[in-house]
Amino acid sequence: MTYTAELLEELKILRLFNLATTQEGIKVHSSAEAEAIAATRRLYEKGLVTQEDGGYLTTLGHDAAHHAQDLLTILNGPIMVG
């Protein structure tokens, strides 16, 4: 499997969620970039968010967002040379 532009857009959406609370969602407005709208729709179709335009993370979505945000933190962190 490769990292496609579509997957990267989905990761960008997942990083927008605040994982500290389940009471906060997102809304991707119709005026957003077409790629963001399409990515959010795909996340909905995959069962990761509750609405086509965002909403809240599902349980699976929370896990995915957590992993995506952790990976971003790891890759952006300091380089540890052994």
C-alpha positions in Angstrom: 0.0 0.0 0.0 1.2 3.5 -0.8 0.5 6.9 0.6 -1.9 8.4 -1.9 -2.9 12.1 -2.0 -6.4 10.9 -0.8 -5.0 9.2 2.2 -2.9 12.2 3.1 -5.9 14.4 2.9 -7.8 12.1 5.3 -4.9 12.2 7.7 -5.0 16.0 7.6 -8.7 15.9 8.6 -8.0 13.4 11.4 -5.4 15.7 12.9 -8.0 18.4 13.3 -9.9 16.6 16.0 -9.2 17.4 19.7 -8.6 14.0 21.3 -8.8 15.4 24.8 -12.7 15.4 24.6 -15.4 13.5 22.9 -17.7 16.5 23.1 -15.9 18.5 20.3 -16.3 17.7 16.7 -15.5 19.5 13.4 -17.5 20.8 10.5 -16.0 21.0 7.0 -18.0 23.7 5.3 -19.1 23.7 1.7 -16.7 26.6 1.1 -13.7 24.4 2.1 -11.2 23.0 -0.4 -12.7 20.3 -2.5 -10.0 17.8 -1.3 -11.0 18.4 2.3 -14.7 17.9 1.6 -14.0 14.7 -0.3 -11.6 13.4 2.4 -14.2 14.0 5.1 -16.8 12.2 3.1 -14.5 9.3 2.7 -13.9 9.2 6.4 -17.7 9.1 6.9 -18.0 6.2 4.4 -15.3 4.4 6.3 -17.2 4.8 9.6 -14.6 7.1 11.2 -16.8 10.2 11.6 -20.5 10.6 12.3 -21.5 13.0 9.5 -20.5 13.5 5.9 -19.2 16.9 6.8 -17.4 15.8 9.9 -19.3 15.7 13.1 -17.7 13.6 15.8 -15.3 10.7 15.8 -16.7 7.2 16.1 -14.8 4.8 18.3 -12.9 3.6 15.3 -12.3 7.1 14.2 -10.9 8.1 17.6 -8.5 5.2 17.4 -7.4 6.2 13.9 -7.1 9.9 14.8 -5.0 8.9 17.9 -2.6 6.8 15.8 -2.4 9.5 13.1 -1.6 12.2 15.6 0.9 10.1 17.4 2.6 9.3 14.1 2.8 12.9 13.2 4.3 13.7 16.6 6.9 11.0 16.3 7.9 12.0 12.7 8.1 15.7 13.7 10.0 15.0 16.9 13.8 15.2 17.4 15.9 12.6 15.7 17.4 10.2 18.2 20.6 8.6 17.0 21.6 5.5 18.9 
